[in-house]
Amino acid sequence: MSTVFTRYKNKKFMKERIELDGQAYENCTFVECLIVLEKGETEIKNCVFERSRLMLRGQALQIAKILQNFIGDKPLKVLDFAEPGIFGAKLSTAESGESPEKE
């Protein structure tokens, strides 16, 4: 990830076009904004998006298209691989997509 150029904290954005790449946002609120993401080089923590739209371009759009192939109409579940125990826990058969073993 490249260097974050600008950090925003506890700020409210209204009816603005926001370019996420190269920026960091913490505890911010976005109301009726156009949020633009191209590379994914951003940090977002505890932010609220109200009636805002997300525009994906470039690499972000390509990743979204790949994800769509995996998830179809199902909701997307995002996993943080830094979470402790994420690889240690065995998936249930329902989560793994395997059929139950018969004895």
Kinemage of the C-alpha trace (Angstrom):
@kinemage 1
@onewidth
@group {chain A} dominant
@subgroup {mainchain}
@vectorlist {calphas} color= white
{ca met a 1} P 0.000 0.000 0.000
{ca ser a 2} L 1.287 3.455 -0.803
{ca thr a 3} L 1.636 6.254 1.685
{ca val a 4} L -1.559 7.856 2.932
{ca phe a 5} L -1.320 11.548 2.122
{ca thr a 6} L -4.187 13.008 4.141
{ca arg a 7} L -5.921 11.780 7.302
{ca tyr a 8} L -9.444 12.844 8.270
{ca lys a 9} L -10.881 12.213 11.723
{ca asn a 10} L -14.400 12.983 13.025
{ca lys a 11} L -15.330 14.907 9.883
{ca lys a 12} L -18.708 15.096 8.147
{ca phe a 13} L -18.782 15.233 4.349
{ca met a 14} L -21.995 16.317 2.609
{ca lys a 15} L -22.794 16.084 -1.106
{ca glu a 16} L -19.133 15.794 -2.108
{ca arg a 17} L -17.122 13.626 -4.469
{ca ile a 18} L -14.638 11.783 -2.266
{ca glu a 19} L -11.554 10.096 -3.773
{ca leu a 20} L -10.586 7.394 -1.241
{ca asp a 21} L -7.183 6.431 -2.658
{ca gly a 22} L -4.313 8.024 -0.750
{ca gln a 23} L -6.604 9.122 2.103
{ca ala a 24} L -7.448 7.801 5.574
{ca tyr a 25} L -10.805 8.324 7.303
{ca glu a 26} L -11.634 7.605 10.944
{ca asn a 27} L -15.031 8.197 12.591
{ca cys a 28} L -16.216 10.184 9.562
{ca thr a 29} L -19.723 10.516 8.168
{ca phe a 30} L -20.486 10.710 4.458
{ca val a 31} L -23.951 12.019 3.520
{ca glu a 32} L -25.130 11.893 -0.112
{ca cys a 33} L -21.542 11.636 -1.361
{ca leu a 34} L -20.065 9.991 -4.416
{ca ile a 35} L -17.301 7.742 -3.067
{ca val a 36} L -14.663 6.866 -5.687
{ca leu a 37} L -12.190 3.993 -5.283
{ca glu a 38} L -9.670 2.946 -7.916
{ca lys a 39} L -6.719 1.161 -6.298
{ca gly a 40} L -7.901 0.384 -2.762
{ca glu a 41} L -5.076 2.385 -1.190
{ca thr a 42} L -7.109 3.806 1.673
{ca glu a 43} L -7.856 3.335 5.338
{ca ile a 44} L -11.450 3.520 6.623
{ca lys a 45} L -12.262 2.960 10.299
{ca asn a 46} L -15.655 3.361 12.006
{ca cys a 47} L -17.183 5.497 9.245
{ca val a 48} L -20.871 5.903 8.379
{ca phe a 49} L -22.210 6.193 4.827
{ca glu a 50} L -25.708 7.677 4.457
{ca arg a 51} L -27.379 7.734 1.033
{ca ser a 52} L -23.941 7.724 -0.610
{ca arg a 53} L -22.918 5.950 -3.816
{ca leu a 54} L -19.744 3.972 -4.454
{ca met a 55} L -18.000 4.226 -7.842
{ca leu a 56} L -15.333 1.608 -8.500
{ca arg a 57} L -12.751 2.165 -11.224
{ca gly a 58} L -9.563 0.467 -12.406
{ca gln a 59} L -8.241 -2.273 -10.096
{ca ala a 60} L -11.116 -1.905 -7.633
{ca leu a 61} L -13.657 -2.497 -10.410
{ca gln a 62} L -11.781 -5.585 -11.632
{ca ile a 63} L -11.709 -7.035 -8.105
{ca ala a 64} L -15.444 -6.355 -7.709
{ca lys a 65} L -16.150 -8.238 -10.950
{ca ile a 66} L -14.097 -11.218 -9.733
{ca leu a 67} L -15.896 -11.182 -6.370
{ca gln a 68} L -19.261 -11.131 -8.144
{ca asn a 69} L -18.361 -14.449 -9.778
{ca phe a 70} L -17.741 -15.971 -6.354
{ca ile a 71} L -20.711 -14.578 -4.460
{ca gly a 72} L -23.443 -14.310 -7.105
{ca asp a 73} L -26.580 -13.081 -5.333
{ca lys a 74} L -25.378 -14.134 -1.872
{ca pro a 75} L -24.285 -11.515 0.670
{ca leu a 76} L -20.544 -10.988 0.866
{ca lys a 77} L -18.796 -12.080 4.051
{ca val a 78} L -15.448 -10.343 4.539
{ca leu a 79} L -12.796 -12.162 6.546
{ca asp a 80} L -9.765 -10.499 8.071
{ca phe a 81} L -6.976 -13.060 7.801
{ca ala a 82} L -5.136 -11.291 10.620
{ca glu a 83} L -7.886 -12.386 13.044
{ca pro a 84} L -6.579 -14.956 15.529
{ca gly a 85} L -7.797 -18.485 14.964
{ca ile a 86} L -9.185 -17.910 11.485
{ca phe a 87} L -7.132 -20.757 10.017
{ca gly a 88} L -7.281 -22.916 13.141
{ca ala a 89} L -11.067 -23.283 13.166
{ca lys a 90} L -12.481 -26.000 10.903
{ca leu a 91} L -15.406 -24.931 8.764
{ca ser a 92} L -18.673 -26.713 9.292
{ca thr a 93} L -19.808 -28.791 6.326
{ca ala a 94} L -22.435 -26.160 5.527
{ca glu a 95} L -19.791 -23.405 5.392
{ca ser a 96} L -17.253 -25.453 3.441
{ca gly a 97} L -19.753 -26.611 0.804
{ca glu a 98} L -18.855 -30.276 1.419
{ca ser a 99} L -21.485 -32.922 1.819
{ca pro a 100} L -21.634 -34.513 5.277
{ca glu a 101} L -19.627 -37.714 5.675
{ca lys a 102} L -21.569 -40.914 6.193
{ca glu a 103} L -20.305 -43.549 8.580
